Amino acid sequence: MAFLKYSLIRLVLFAPLFALFLYLQLGWLLAVLCAGMMAFAISYLFFQKQRAAAAESLHQRFSGMAKPLRSAGEVDDADAEDRLVDAHPDVTVRAENRTKDSRETGS
C-alpha cells in the first residue's frame, strides 16, 4: 500500500508539470523529461517518509519475508478443502505425497 501511495503522489506531481510544459510548448519529449525530473526532485525532497515506507514495503515483498500471495481460486480451493476435512474427520490431506505435476494440474 505504501508503494502505491508514493507512486500516486509522484503521478499527481508529474501530471500538472507535464501539462505545464506542454502549455509552454516544449514538445512532448522534453515535457516528459522535465516533468519527470521535477516530480522526482520534489518527491525526493519533500516526501522522504513516504519514499522510505515504499522502499521498506518493496524490500519486504521481494526479500522472501512476506507471506505468499494467493489467488482467489487458491483461497476457494483451500476453503473447500477445509470444509471437507471439517465435515469428514476421517479424511486426511497429504500434500507432500502429491507430485508436482498433479499439484499444477489440480488432479
C-alpha positions as protocol buffer text, in pm:
chain_id: "A"
residue {
  index: 1
  type: MET
  ca { x: 0 y: 0 z: 0 }
}
residue {
  index: 2
  type: ALA
  ca { x: 287 y: 237 z: 78 }
}
residue {
  index: 3
  type: PHE
  ca { x: 434 y: 182 z: -269 }
}
residue {
  index: 4
  type: LEU
  ca { x: 100 y: 261 z: -432 }
}
residue {
  index: 5
  type: LYS
  ca { x: 60 y: 574 z: -221 }
}
residue {
  index: 6
  type: TYR
  ca { x: 409 y: 700 z: -312 }
}
residue {
  index: 7
  type: SER
  ca { x: 352 y: 621 z: -680 }
}
residue {
  index: 8
  type: LEU
  ca { x: 25 y: 816 z: -676 }
}
residue {
  index: 9
  type: ILE
  ca { x: 200 y: 1113 z: -514 }
}
residue {
  index: 10
  type: ARG
  ca { x: 459 y: 1112 z: -791 }
}
residue {
  index: 11
  type: LEU
  ca { x: 189 y: 1080 z: -1057 }
}
residue {
  index: 12
  type: VAL
  ca { x: -5 y: 1371 z: -907 }
}
residue {
  index: 13
  type: LEU
  ca { x: 316 y: 1577 z: -920 }
}
residue {
  index: 14
  type: PHE
  ca { x: 402 y: 1465 z: -1273 }
}
residue {
  index: 15
  type: ALA
  ca { x: 68 y: 1529 z: -1446 }
}
residue {
  index: 16
  type: PRO
  ca { x: 34 y: 1906 z: -1387 }
}
residue {
  index: 17
  type: LEU
  ca { x: 404 y: 1962 z: -1456 }
}
residue {
  index: 18
  type: PHE
  ca { x: 371 y: 1773 z: -1782 }
}
residue {
  index: 19
  type: ALA
  ca { x: 66 y: 1980 z: -1876 }
}
residue {
  index: 20
  type: LEU
  ca { x: 250 y: 2300 z: -1786 }
}
residue {
  index: 21
  type: PHE
  ca { x: 550 y: 2212 z: -2001 }
}
residue {
  index: 22
  type: LEU
  ca { x: 323 y: 2118 z: -2291 }
}
residue {
  index: 23
  type: TYR
  ca { x: 146 y: 2452 z: -2247 }
}
residue {
  index: 24
  type: LEU
  ca { x: 485 y: 2623 z: -2264 }
}
residue {
  index: 25
  type: GLN
  ca { x: 536 y: 2440 z: -2597 }
}
residue {
  index: 26
  type: LEU
  ca { x: 849 y: 2249 z: -2504 }
}
residue {
  index: 27
  type: GLY
  ca { x: 742 y: 1948 z: -2708 }
}
residue {
  index: 28
  type: TRP
  ca { x: 616 y: 1623 z: -2564 }
}
residue {
  index: 29
  type: LEU
  ca { x: 956 y: 1454 z: -2521 }
}
residue {
  index: 30
  type: LEU
  ca { x: 1115 y: 1747 z: -2342 }
}
residue {
  index: 31
  type: ALA
  ca { x: 796 y: 1795 z: -2139 }
}
residue {
  index: 32
  type: VAL
  ca { x: 809 y: 1431 z: -2025 }
}
residue {
  index: 33
  type: LEU
  ca { x: 1175 y: 1458 z: -1931 }
}
residue {
  index: 34
  type: CYS
  ca { x: 1141 y: 1788 z: -1745 }
}
residue {
  index: 35
  type: ALA
  ca { x: 822 y: 1687 z: -1565 }
}
residue {
  index: 36
  type: GLY
  ca { x: 974 y: 1354 z: -1468 }
}
residue {
  index: 37
  type: MET
  ca { x: 1290 y: 1512 z: -1330 }
}
residue {
  index: 38
  type: MET
  ca { x: 1097 y: 1778 z: -1139 }
}
residue {
  index: 39
  type: ALA
  ca { x: 847 y: 1526 z: -998 }
}
residue {
  index: 40
  type: PHE
  ca { x: 1140 y: 1310 z: -889 }
}
residue {
  index: 41
  type: ALA
  ca { x: 1319 y: 1603 z: -724 }
}
residue {
  index: 42
  type: ILE
  ca { x: 1008 y: 1728 z: -542 }
}
residue {
  index: 43
  type: SER
  ca { x: 914 y: 1381 z: -419 }
}
residue {
  index: 44
  type: TYR
  ca { x: 1273 y: 1310 z: -315 }
}
residue {
  index: 45
  type: LEU
  ca { x: 1300 y: 1632 z: -114 }
}
residue {
  index: 46
  type: PHE
  ca { x: 954 y: 1661 z: 40 }
}
residue {
  index: 47
  type: PHE
  ca { x: 816 y: 1307 z: 65 }
}
residue {
  index: 48
  type: GLN
  ca { x: 1100 y: 1124 z: 239 }
}
residue {
  index: 49
  type: LYS
  ca { x: 876 y: 941 z: 487 }
}
residue {
  index: 50
  type: GLN
  ca { x: 652 y: 804 z: 209 }
}
residue {
  index: 51
  type: ARG
  ca { x: 956 y: 707 z: -1 }
}
residue {
  index: 52
  type: ALA
  ca { x: 1110 y: 520 z: 292 }
}
residue {
  index: 53
  type: ALA
  ca { x: 783 y: 336 z: 360 }
}
residue {
  index: 54
  type: ALA
  ca { x: 754 y: 241 z: -9 }
}
residue {
  index: 55
  type: ALA
  ca { x: 1114 y: 116 z: -15 }
}
residue {
  index: 56
  type: GLU
  ca { x: 1054 y: -87 z: 302 }
}
residue {
  index: 57
  type: SER
  ca { x: 740 y: -248 z: 158 }
}
residue {
  index: 58
  type: LEU
  ca { x: 925 y: -340 z: -163 }
}
residue {
  index: 59
  type: HIS
  ca { x: 1215 y: -479 z: 37 }
}
residue {
  index: 60
  type: GLN
  ca { x: 983 y: -690 z: 249 }
}
residue {
  index: 61
  type: ARG
  ca { x: 790 y: -818 z: -55 }
}
residue {
  index: 62
  type: PHE
  ca { x: 1099 y: -926 z: -251 }
}
residue {
  index: 63
  type: SER
  ca { x: 1322 y: -1042 z: 34 }
}
residue {
  index: 64
  type: GLY
  ca { x: 1118 y: -1357 z: 92 }
}
residue {
  index: 65
  type: MET
  ca { x: 990 y: -1249 z: 433 }
}
residue {
  index: 66
  type: ALA
  ca { x: 641 y: -1165 z: 305 }
}
residue {
  index: 67
  type: LYS
  ca { x: 354 y: -1409 z: 307 }
}
residue {
  index: 68
  type: PRO
  ca { x: 289 y: -1558 z: -37 }
}
residue {
  index: 69
  type: LEU
  ca { x: 9 y: -1404 z: -237 }
}
residue {
  index: 70
  type: ARG
  ca { x: -281 y: -1636 z: -311 }
}
residue {
  index: 71
  type: SER
  ca { x: -524 y: -1608 z: -596 }
}
residue {
  index: 72
  type: ALA
  ca { x: -900 y: -1618 z: -541 }
}
residue {
  index: 73
  type: GLY
  ca { x: -906 y: -1970 z: -686 }
}
residue {
  index: 74
  type: GLU
  ca { x: -642 y: -2091 z: -441 }
}
residue {
  index: 75
  type: VAL
  ca { x: -833 y: -1938 z: -149 }
}
residue {
  index: 76
  type: ASP
  ca { x: -1157 y: -2103 z: -268 }
}
residue {
  index: 77
  type: ASP
  ca { x: -980 y: -2439 z: -303 }
}
residue {
  index: 78
  type: ALA
  ca { x: -832 y: -2411 z: 46 }
}
residue {
  index: 79
  type: ASP
  ca { x: -1173 y: -2321 z: 191 }
}
residue {
  index: 80
  type: ALA
  ca { x: -1337 y: -2619 z: 16 }
}
residue {
  index: 81
  type: GLU
  ca { x: -1064 y: -2846 z: 143 }
}
residue {
  index: 82
  type: ASP
  ca { x: -1109 y: -2713 z: 497 }
}
residue {
  index: 83
  type: ARG
  ca { x: -1485 y: -2771 z: 478 }
}
residue {
  index: 84
  type: LEU
  ca { x: -1428 y: -3127 z: 355 }
}
residue {
  index: 85
  type: VAL
  ca { x: -1186 y: -3204 z: 635 }
}
residue {
  index: 86
  type: ASP
  ca { x: -1422 y: -3049 z: 893 }
}
residue {
  index: 87
  type: ALA
  ca { x: -1720 y: -3246 z: 762 }
}
residue {
  index: 88
  type: HIS
  ca { x: -1528 y: -3576 z: 741 }
}
residue {
  index: 89
  type: PRO
  ca { x: -1273 y: -3607 z: 1022 }
}
residue {
  index: 90
  type: ASP
  ca { x: -1155 y: -3944 z: 888 }
}
residue {
  index: 91
  type: VAL
  ca { x: -1024 y: -3779 z: 567 }
}
residue {
  index: 92
  type: THR
  ca { x: -661 y: -3667 z: 573 }
}
residue {
  index: 93
  type: VAL
  ca { x: -489 y: -3443 z: 321 }
}
residue {
  index: 94
  type: ARG
  ca { x: -127 y: -3519 z: 247 }
}
residue {
  index: 95
  type: ALA
  ca { x: 6 y: -3261 z: 3 }
}
residue {
  index: 96
  type: GLU
  ca { x: 364 y: -3388 z: 43 }
}
residue {
  index: 97
  type: ASN
  ca { x: 266 y: -3719 z: -124 }
}
residue {
  index: 98
  type: ARG
  ca { x: 144 y: -3549 z: -439 }
}
residue {
  index: 99
  type: THR
  ca { x: 373 y: -3497 z: -736 }
}
residue {
  index: 100
  type: LYS
  ca { x: 450 y: -3151 z: -860 }
}
residue {
  index: 101
  type: ASP
  ca { x: 261 y: -3213 z: -1188 }
}
residue {
  index: 102
  type: SER
  ca { x: -56 y: -3319 z: -1011 }
}
residue {
  index: 103
  type: ARG
  ca { x: -45 y: -3003 z: -793 }
}
residue {
  index: 104
  type: GLU
  ca { x: -18 y: -2782 z: -1103 }
}
residue {
  index: 105
  type: THR
  ca { x: -295 y: -2955 z: -1296 }
}
residue {
  index: 106
  type: GLY
  ca { x: -522 y: -2991 z: -994 }
}
residue {
  index: 107
  type: SER
  ca { x: -566 y: -3368 z: -1022 }
}
